[in-house]
Every structure is written in C-alpha cells, then in structure tokens.
Amino acid sequence: MAVVFISPKQRQKTFIAIIVILLVLFLVVLSLRVFSSKPREVPSAIVFNKAKTVIDMKIFNSDQFKNLQPFTEMEIRYNYKAVTKDNKQVIGVISAVSSDQASEMLLSMGLTASEIKEVEIGRDNPFVPYYSAAPVLKVKK
C-alpha cells in the first residue's frame, strides 16, 4: 500500500481553491482589459448628401387650388335670456361663432338679449348613459 500524506478532503479543497483563484484572476484581467480600453479613433469625414427634392410651384396657379374654400368656423352653443317686443322673457339655446354674433342673431329674431352665456362642454356625471328612457309617472285620477 502506498502511503498518502494528503487526505482526499484536503485535496478536494485545494482543487476547488485553485479553480476559484484562477476564475477570479481571469475575471480581473478581463475587466481591466475591458474598462481600460478606449474606443478606436475613426476618421471623421463630413458627408453631405444633397436631397434631390423638386418643389413644383405650378400647383398654386391651378384652378383646383384657386377654388379651395376656407374651413368654416366652429360654432359654440350659448344659453340666452332675452325679452321680446311684448316684454315676454324667452330662454333658449343658440349656436354662433362668437357671443357678438349670437346677440346679432337674437336681434334679427326680434329679441333683446339680457344675458348670453357659453354652454360648458361635457357632462356632470360621465357614467350616466346618453340616451335613457324617461321614467313613467303614474297620475292619480
């Protein structure tokens, strides 16, 4: 029988320690190489590629362009309180581009506007359906 001076456990610990030390050394060398390296110098050459764009201005002289209609202005809804010639108070809603135009429209209808207010956009409760059936009221006879 051979005489062994190193126990199997000690040999296993030594083997694992050597593997770990080599792995750590490899990682240190690799990280030093990566972090200490600088980017390569690339010669900077300015390249300007002129765009091959041609703008055809003849469209401005065409009949199709000359016959274009401007967009209509968006009308705003206004609540109004007005007085008729018979001194009756009228409450209603009118659509116009501005409050001045709304008052002019009311004057053309023969009404004198006492108050014109812009209708607020949106709803108080967004969870109420737009179209719901009106509740049926029972009338006692």
C-alpha positions as protocol buffer text, in pm:
chain_id: "A"
residue {
  index: 1
  type: MET
  ca { x: 0 y: 0 z: 0 }
}
residue {
  index: 2
  type: ALA
  ca { x: 102 y: 349 z: -79 }
}
residue {
  index: 3
  type: VAL
  ca { x: 139 y: 600 z: 193 }
}
residue {
  index: 4
  type: VAL
  ca { x: -72 y: 912 z: 119 }
}
residue {
  index: 5
  type: PHE
  ca { x: 15 y: 1223 z: 317 }
}
residue {
  index: 6
  type: ILE
  ca { x: -276 y: 1438 z: 185 }
}
residue {
  index: 7
  type: SER
  ca { x: -631 y: 1341 z: 272 }
}
residue {
  index: 8
  type: PRO
  ca { x: -896 y: 1329 z: -1 }
}
residue {
  index: 9
  type: LYS
  ca { x: -1093 y: 1617 z: 159 }
}
residue {
  index: 10
  type: GLN
  ca { x: -784 y: 1835 z: 170 }
}
residue {
  index: 11
  type: ARG
  ca { x: -710 y: 1756 z: -194 }
}
residue {
  index: 12
  type: GLN
  ca { x: -1066 y: 1847 z: -292 }
}
residue {
  index: 13
  type: LYS
  ca { x: -1046 y: 2179 z: -102 }
}
residue {
  index: 14
  type: THR
  ca { x: -714 y: 2261 z: -267 }
}
residue {
  index: 15
  type: PHE
  ca { x: -853 y: 2178 z: -614 }
}
residue {
  index: 16
  type: ILE
  ca { x: -1161 y: 2400 z: -562 }
}
residue {
  index: 17
  type: ALA
  ca { x: -946 y: 2684 z: -421 }
}
residue {
  index: 18
  type: ILE
  ca { x: -718 y: 2671 z: -727 }
}
residue {
  index: 19
  type: ILE
  ca { x: -1021 y: 2677 z: -962 }
}
residue {
  index: 20
  type: VAL
  ca { x: -1174 y: 2976 z: -777 }
}
residue {
  index: 21
  type: ILE
  ca { x: -841 y: 3168 z: -775 }
}
residue {
  index: 22
  type: LEU
  ca { x: -795 y: 3108 z: -1149 }
}
residue {
  index: 23
  type: LEU
  ca { x: -1154 y: 3221 z: -1220 }
}
residue {
  index: 24
  type: VAL
  ca { x: -1111 y: 3538 z: -1013 }
}
residue {
  index: 25
  type: LEU
  ca { x: -779 y: 3616 z: -1186 }
}
residue {
  index: 26
  type: PHE
  ca { x: -941 y: 3563 z: -1526 }
}
residue {
  index: 27
  type: LEU
  ca { x: -1230 y: 3797 z: -1439 }
}
residue {
  index: 28
  type: VAL
  ca { x: -992 y: 4063 z: -1302 }
}
residue {
  index: 29
  type: VAL
  ca { x: -776 y: 4055 z: -1614 }
}
residue {
  index: 30
  type: LEU
  ca { x: -1081 y: 4061 z: -1840 }
}
residue {
  index: 31
  type: SER
  ca { x: -1242 y: 4353 z: -1655 }
}
residue {
  index: 32
  type: LEU
  ca { x: -917 y: 4552 z: -1654 }
}
residue {
  index: 33
  type: ARG
  ca { x: -882 y: 4496 z: -2026 }
}
residue {
  index: 34
  type: VAL
  ca { x: -1242 y: 4596 z: -2097 }
}
residue {
  index: 35
  type: PHE
  ca { x: -1257 y: 4904 z: -1873 }
}
residue {
  index: 36
  type: SER
  ca { x: -912 y: 5039 z: -1961 }
}
residue {
  index: 37
  type: SER
  ca { x: -960 y: 5012 z: -2336 }
}
residue {
  index: 38
  type: LYS
  ca { x: -1050 y: 5324 z: -2533 }
}
residue {
  index: 39
  type: PRO
  ca { x: -1267 y: 5342 z: -2840 }
}
residue {
  index: 40
  type: ARG
  ca { x: -1087 y: 5333 z: -3170 }
}
residue {
  index: 41
  type: GLU
  ca { x: -1036 y: 5661 z: -3347 }
}
residue {
  index: 42
  type: VAL
  ca { x: -1249 y: 5678 z: -3657 }
}
residue {
  index: 43
  type: PRO
  ca { x: -1156 y: 5941 z: -3909 }
}
residue {
  index: 44
  type: SER
  ca { x: -1438 y: 6189 z: -3921 }
}
residue {
  index: 45
  type: ALA
  ca { x: -1539 y: 6266 z: -4274 }
}
residue {
  index: 46
  type: ILE
  ca { x: -1821 y: 6512 z: -4323 }
}
residue {
  index: 47
  type: VAL
  ca { x: -2061 y: 6373 z: -4576 }
}
residue {
  index: 48
  type: PHE
  ca { x: -2340 y: 6590 z: -4710 }
}
residue {
  index: 49
  type: ASN
  ca { x: -2582 y: 6426 z: -4944 }
}
residue {
  index: 50
  type: LYS
  ca { x: -2789 y: 6692 z: -5110 }
}
residue {
  index: 51
  type: ALA
  ca { x: -3153 y: 6590 z: -5119 }
}
residue {
  index: 52
  type: LYS
  ca { x: -3295 y: 6552 z: -5467 }
}
residue {
  index: 53
  type: THR
  ca { x: -3617 y: 6735 z: -5390 }
}
residue {
  index: 54
  type: VAL
  ca { x: -3805 y: 6924 z: -5654 }
}
residue {
  index: 55
  type: ILE
  ca { x: -4090 y: 7150 z: -5547 }
}
residue {
  index: 56
  type: ASP
  ca { x: -4349 y: 7208 z: -5814 }
}
residue {
  index: 57
  type: MET
  ca { x: -4490 y: 7559 z: -5768 }
}
residue {
  index: 58
  type: LYS
  ca { x: -4726 y: 7528 z: -6064 }
}
residue {
  index: 59
  type: ILE
  ca { x: -4996 y: 7392 z: -5829 }
}
residue {
  index: 60
  type: PHE
  ca { x: -5056 y: 7746 z: -5697 }
}
residue {
  index: 61
  type: ASN
  ca { x: -5166 y: 7857 z: -6043 }
}
residue {
  index: 62
  type: SER
  ca { x: -5409 y: 7570 z: -6098 }
}
residue {
  index: 63
  type: ASP
  ca { x: -5786 y: 7613 z: -6092 }
}
residue {
  index: 64
  type: GLN
  ca { x: -5818 y: 7341 z: -5829 }
}
residue {
  index: 65
  type: PHE
  ca { x: -5604 y: 7541 z: -5585 }
}
residue {
  index: 66
  type: LYS
  ca { x: -5774 y: 7871 z: -5663 }
}
residue {
  index: 67
  type: ASN
  ca { x: -6121 y: 7721 z: -5598 }
}
residue {
  index: 68
  type: LEU
  ca { x: -6040 y: 7595 z: -5248 }
}
residue {
  index: 69
  type: GLN
  ca { x: -6286 y: 7706 z: -4980 }
}
residue {
  index: 70
  type: PRO
  ca { x: -6171 y: 7805 z: -4630 }
}
residue {
  index: 71
  type: PHE
  ca { x: -6288 y: 7598 z: -4337 }
}
residue {
  index: 72
  type: THR
  ca { x: -6600 y: 7721 z: -4164 }
}
residue {
  index: 73
  type: GLU
  ca { x: -6550 y: 7842 z: -3811 }
}
residue {
  index: 74
  type: MET
  ca { x: -6673 y: 7616 z: -3535 }
}
residue {
  index: 75
  type: GLU
  ca { x: -6995 y: 7730 z: -3377 }
}
residue {
  index: 76
  type: ILE
  ca { x: -7031 y: 7749 z: -3000 }
}
residue {
  index: 77
  type: ARG
  ca { x: -7359 y: 7697 z: -2817 }
}
residue {
  index: 78
  type: TYR
  ca { x: -7486 y: 7979 z: -2598 }
}
residue {
  index: 79
  type: ASN
  ca { x: -7767 y: 7988 z: -2342 }
}
residue {
  index: 80
  type: TYR
  ca { x: -7958 y: 8312 z: -2363 }
}
residue {
  index: 81
  type: LYS
  ca { x: -8225 y: 8502 z: -2177 }
}
residue {
  index: 82
  type: ALA
  ca { x: -8400 y: 8756 z: -2394 }
}
residue {
  index: 83
  type: VAL
  ca { x: -8703 y: 8979 z: -2394 }
}
residue {
  index: 84
  type: THR
  ca { x: -8949 y: 9002 z: -2682 }
}
residue {
  index: 85
  type: LYS
  ca { x: -9119 y: 9320 z: -2803 }
}
residue {
  index: 86
  type: ASP
  ca { x: -9421 y: 9220 z: -2590 }
}
residue {
  index: 87
  type: ASN
  ca { x: -9194 y: 9214 z: -2277 }
}
residue {
  index: 88
  type: LYS
  ca { x: -9212 y: 8834 z: -2251 }
}
residue {
  index: 89
  type: GLN
  ca { x: -8899 y: 8660 z: -2126 }
}
residue {
  index: 90
  type: VAL
  ca { x: -8759 y: 8388 z: -2354 }
}
residue {
  index: 91
  type: ILE
  ca { x: -8492 y: 8136 z: -2254 }
}
residue {
  index: 92
  type: GLY
  ca { x: -8318 y: 7922 z: -2511 }
}
residue {
  index: 93
  type: VAL
  ca { x: -8002 y: 7799 z: -2679 }
}
residue {
  index: 94
  type: ILE
  ca { x: -7840 y: 7945 z: -2990 }
}
residue {
  index: 95
  type: SER
  ca { x: -7532 y: 7840 z: -3189 }
}
residue {
  index: 96
  type: ALA
  ca { x: -7291 y: 8105 z: -3316 }
}
residue {
  index: 97
  type: VAL
  ca { x: -6922 y: 8164 z: -3376 }
}
residue {
  index: 98
  type: SER
  ca { x: -6899 y: 8432 z: -3105 }
}
residue {
  index: 99
  type: SER
  ca { x: -7119 y: 8591 z: -2842 }
}
residue {
  index: 100
  type: ASP
  ca { x: -7138 y: 8908 z: -3053 }
}
residue {
  index: 101
  type: GLN
  ca { x: -7273 y: 8710 z: -3346 }
}
residue {
  index: 102
  type: ALA
  ca { x: -7520 y: 8537 z: -3112 }
}
residue {
  index: 103
  type: SER
  ca { x: -7653 y: 8873 z: -2991 }
}
residue {
  index: 104
  type: GLU
  ca { x: -7683 y: 8992 z: -3353 }
}
residue {
  index: 105
  type: MET
  ca { x: -7877 y: 8677 z: -3440 }
}
residue {
  index: 106
  type: LEU
  ca { x: -8111 y: 8738 z: -3146 }
}
residue {
  index: 107
  type: LEU
  ca { x: -8165 y: 9097 z: -3257 }
}
residue {
  index: 108
  type: SER
  ca { x: -8250 y: 8977 z: -3608 }
}
residue {
  index: 109
  type: MET
  ca { x: -8508 y: 8740 z: -3450 }
}
residue {
  index: 110
  type: GLY
  ca { x: -8667 y: 9039 z: -3274 }
}
residue {
  index: 111
  type: LEU
  ca { x: -8530 y: 8959 z: -2929 }
}
residue {
  index: 112
  type: THR
  ca { x: -8335 y: 9183 z: -2694 }
}
residue {
  index: 113
  type: ALA
  ca { x: -8068 y: 8974 z: -2520 }
}
residue {
  index: 114
  type: SER
  ca { x: -8036 y: 9036 z: -2148 }
}
residue {
  index: 115
  type: GLU
  ca { x: -7790 y: 8752 z: -2080 }
}
residue {
  index: 116
  type: ILE
  ca { x: -7575 y: 8534 z: -2309 }
}
residue {
  index: 117
  type: LYS
  ca { x: -7364 y: 8257 z: -2155 }
}
residue {
  index: 118
  type: GLU
  ca { x: -7146 y: 7998 z: -2326 }
}
residue {
  index: 119
  type: VAL
  ca { x: -7260 y: 7640 z: -2265 }
}
residue {
  index: 120
  type: GLU
  ca { x: -6997 y: 7441 z: -2079 }
}
residue {
  index: 121
  type: ILE
  ca { x: -6868 y: 7141 z: -2268 }
}
residue {
  index: 122
  type: GLY
  ca { x: -6905 y: 6798 z: -2108 }
}
residue {
  index: 123
  type: ARG
  ca { x: -7137 y: 6637 z: -1858 }
}
residue {
  index: 124
  type: ASP
  ca { x: -7159 y: 6649 z: -1482 }
}
residue {
  index: 125
  type: ASN
  ca { x: -7174 y: 6271 z: -1447 }
}
residue {
  index: 126
  type: PRO
  ca { x: -6990 y: 6081 z: -1721 }
}
residue {
  index: 127
  type: PHE
  ca { x: -7138 y: 5748 z: -1611 }
}
residue {
  index: 128
  type: VAL
  ca { x: -7495 y: 5837 z: -1699 }
}
residue {
  index: 129
  type: PRO
  ca { x: -7592 y: 5695 z: -2041 }
}
residue {
  index: 130
  type: TYR
  ca { x: -7657 y: 5945 z: -2320 }
}
residue {
  index: 131
  type: TYR
  ca { x: -7994 y: 5810 z: -2414 }
}
residue {
  index: 132
  type: SER
  ca { x: -8205 y: 5673 z: -2135 }
}
residue {
  index: 133
  type: ALA
  ca { x: -8577 y: 5615 z: -2120 }
}
residue {
  index: 134
  type: ALA
  ca { x: -8770 y: 5876 z: -1929 }
}
residue {
  index: 135
  type: PRO
  ca { x: -8933 y: 5745 z: -1612 }
}
residue {
  index: 136
  type: VAL
  ca { x: -9306 y: 5682 z: -1641 }
}
residue {
  index: 137
  type: LEU
  ca { x: -9505 y: 5875 z: -1383 }
}
residue {
  index: 138
  type: LYS
  ca { x: -9833 y: 5741 z: -1258 }
}
residue {
  index: 139
  type: VAL
  ca { x: -10101 y: 6004 z: -1234 }
}
residue {
  index: 140
  type: LYS
  ca { x: -10382 y: 5960 z: -983 }
}
residue {
  index: 141
  type: LYS
  ca { x: -10728 y: 6042 z: -1112 }
}
